[in-house]
Amino acid sequence: MQHPVFLRHRAVTTAIGLGAVLLLGGMAAAEGVKGSSRLEARYTASLAGIPVGKGTWTVEINGSRYSANATGGTVGLLKLFASGEGRGTVRGSFLGIRPLMSAFTSTVKTEHKTDAVRLLVNGGVVRDVSVEPPVDSDPERVPVTDAHRRGVVDPMTASLIRVPGKAELIGPDACRDVSIFDGRARYDMHLAYKRIEQVKTEHGYDGPVAVCAVYFKPIAGFVLSRTAVKYLMRQRDMEAWLAPVAGTRVVVPYRISVPTPIGLAVLEATNFVSSVQAAANGRATIPATQAQ
């Protein structure tokens, strides 16, 4: 049986595929080293210290264009109860610091069903959306209107956060609010700066991360009386740890933690390797703290 905290909550479960997290929000654009930047990361998901999932995430940033691909699946004991796998992709571009356009798709497959989402967002407005299966007709569900499809980003674009050029890359300006539309629901994530931590992955990044408190606010598409929604609304101990992508002013999720009644749910990077492709040189792996 799936715990209520993980039921249908893309703010908690979409980022690296099934069981992964895309809680964060923001807008990305490459600034710094001329050329393209690439992040290759691997994540593990655990509940109360027990591994339940793993995934990969690849991000490419080249001038005003970006793309990202994520895959993930259940592992260990969780496979005995609810095996599954997920995949998500996004391609988009930016005008200044604001998203100009993004095309997002995600597919999550379990033993009993497949969940598929396709979104096209242009200038912060959802221009096209397709979801399978369709949203159930619960009379208590807050309806999604056209107004809820404006001023939003897709879930994967929301995981790329651009820090203003004169601000500290790892600091208070890395934590910001975002409005997300995931195909079925609109919600806001408020990120508030807490502290700096030092991290070291098995392969790749070794340096500081910005720790943000995360607060969830459902707007539309939710049944507000449901246990999972009320639980997340009450949470004051969710955290997102943000690390830099080499050669850019972009930070992305390194670690996300969500308390649950049966233990802490954590998504954390084990590999976090950034590289920069200079305009006339070969690709070189550069510590992100040296490529700002």
N, C-alpha and C positions, 0 to 999 in steps of 0.2 A: 504493500500500500504506500502510495506516495504521500509524503508529509505535506500538510496544507501550505507551508511556507513556499514550496516549490511549484504549487499548482498554477499554471497558466500565467506566470508573472514574468513577462519579457524584460521588465526592468531588472529582474534578478537572474534570468536564465538564458539570455540569448547570446552573449558576447563571443564565446569560443565554441559555440555549438550547444549540444544538449548538456544541461547542467552548468553551463558557463555564464558569465555575467557581463552585461553591458550597461552597467548602472550609470555610466558617466556621460557627460555631455560637453559640447563645445564646437568650435569651428577650427579647421586645420588649413594651413598653407605653409609651403616650404619657404623658409628664409634662412640665410646663413651661407653655408658652403654652396657654390654654384654646382649644379648637376642634380642627380637624383639620389634620394635616400631610401634605404630599405631596412625594414625590421623583420627578423625572423624569430618568433617566440614560441615556446612550448609551456603549457600550463597544466597544473594538476588541480583537481577539485576534491575537497575532503569535507566530511561531516563528522564532527566530534573526533577528529583525528584519523578517521577511517577513509581511505581513498575511495571515491565514488565516480570519478570521471577524469578524463584527460583530453587535451586539445592542442591545436596549433593555430597560430595566427601570423599571417604575413601581410605587411603594409608597405606600399610603395608610394612615395611622394616625389613628384617631379614638377617643379614650378607651381602652377596653379592647379595641377591635376593630381588626383590621388586614387588609389584602389586598395582594397583589402579583401582577404579571403580567410575564412575561419572554418575549422572542422573540429568535431569533438564527439565523444561517446562515453558511455558508462563503462566502469571497470569494477573488478572485485566483487564484493558481496551484493552490490546493487544490481548486478546483472541477473542475480537469482530472482529478483522481484520485478525489475522494470528495465530491460535492456533497450538500448536505442542509440541513435547516432544523429548528428546534425551537421548542417553545412550552411554557411552564409557568405554572400559576396556583396561588394558595393563598388561602384565606380562613379566618380564625380569630379567636379571642378569648382573653383572658387573665384570670386570677384573680390579682390582685397581680402578681407578676413571673413567674408560671409559666403556660405555655400551658394553657388550659382545653380547647380543642378546635381542630382544624385539619382542613381538607379540601384535599388537594393532588392535582393532576393534572399530568402531563407527557406530551408526545408528541414524539418525534424521528423524522423521516422522512429516509431516504436513498434512493438509486436502487433499492436491492434489498430494503429492509424498512422496517417501521414499528415503533417501540418505544413502548409506551404503559404508563403507570403511574397508578394511582389509589389514594390512601391516605386513610383517616380515622383520626385520632389523637385520643383523648379522655383527658385526664389523664395524658399520657405513655405511654398504652397503645394499641397499634395495634388498632383495633376492626374494621377492614375493609381488605382489600387486594386489588387486581386488577392483574395484569401480563400483557402480551402482547408478544412470545411468552413462554411459561412458561420457568422456569429449566431449563437442560439437566441431565440426570441424570449428572453426572460423579461417579464414586465418591470422588474426592479432595476434593470440595467440602465444606467445613465446614457441617454442616446448621444451618439456622435453627430454633430452638426458640421456644416461647412466651416463655421468659425473655428472649430477645433482642429481643422486641417490646415490652418494658416499659422505662420510663425513657428514652424516645427522642423525637426530634422529626423532622418531615419535612425533606427537604433545603432547601426554600425558607424555612420558618420558621427554620431554622438560620442563615440569612444575616442575621437581624435580632438584634443584640446589645444588650441593655439594660444600661447602666452604673449601678451603685448611686447613689442620689441625692446622697450626700455625697462621692463620689469624683470625681476629675478626669474629665471626659468623654473627653478625649483623654489617655490615660495607661495605666499598668499594668492598671487594672481593666477596660479594654476587651478585654483578651486573656483568654479563658477556654476551658475544655474543653467539649466537646459530644459527645453520643452520637446518631448519625443512623441511621435506617432508611429505605432508599430504595425499598422494595418487594421487593427481591431480596436485599439484603445489609445487615448491621449493621456499622458501623465507628465508631471514636472519633477525634476530631480534638483534639489538644492544642495550644493556642495559648499561647505564652510571649512576654512583652513583651521587645522589643529596643531601640526608640528612637522618637523623634519625627522626622518629616520634614515639610517644607513643600511643598505642591502648589498648582498653579494649572491649572484646566481651561480649555479654549477658551471654554466658557460655564458660568458658575455658580461653584462653590466655589473659594475661594482662602484657604488656611489650613493648619493643622496636621493631620496624620493620625498615628494610632498604628500602629507597625509591629510585627507579631507574627510570630515564628517559628511554623511550622506543622509538626506531626508527625502522621503517619498511622498508625493501628493497626487492622488488620482484625480483626473479631471473629467473624463468621459469614457464610456465603453466598459465600465466596471459595475458590478453589483456590490455596492458599498457595504452591505450587511454581511458579506462573506468573510469567513474567519481569516483567510490569507491576506485579504486587503486590509482589514482592520489591524491585523498584527503588524504589517509593514508600516502602516500609517503611524503606529505608536512607537516604532523603533527610534531610539536616540543613540544607538551604539554601532550603527553600520559605518564602515570606513572604506575609503578607496585610496590606494597608494599609487602615485603617478610618477612615472619615470620618463626621461627624455628620449627622443629619437634623434640619432646623430645627424648633424648637419641641418637641423630645423629648429624652429621655435615651438615644436609640437611635443606634448606629453601624452602618454597613454597609460592604461591600467597595467600596473605591475602586480598588485594584490588587491583583492576585494574580500571583505568579511561581513557576514550577516549573522547575528545571533538567532538561534532557533531554540524552541523548548527542549530539543534533544541534543544540543551542542552547537558549537560554532561552525557555520558553513564558510569555507574559505576557498577562493580561487587564487592561485599564486604561480608566478612564473618560475620555472626551473631553468630554462634557457631564455636569454634576452639579448640577442646579438644585433646591433645596428651597424650598418655600413654606408659609406658615401661613395657614389660614382662621380668623380670629378669630370668636368667637360672633356678634357683631353687625356685623362689618365685612366688606368685600370681601377676596378673596385678595390677599396681598401677598408678593412674593418677598423673603425675608429671608436675609442671609448666615447660614449655620448657626452660625458662631462667635458670633453676636449673639443667637441664639434659644434659648439653653440655659435 
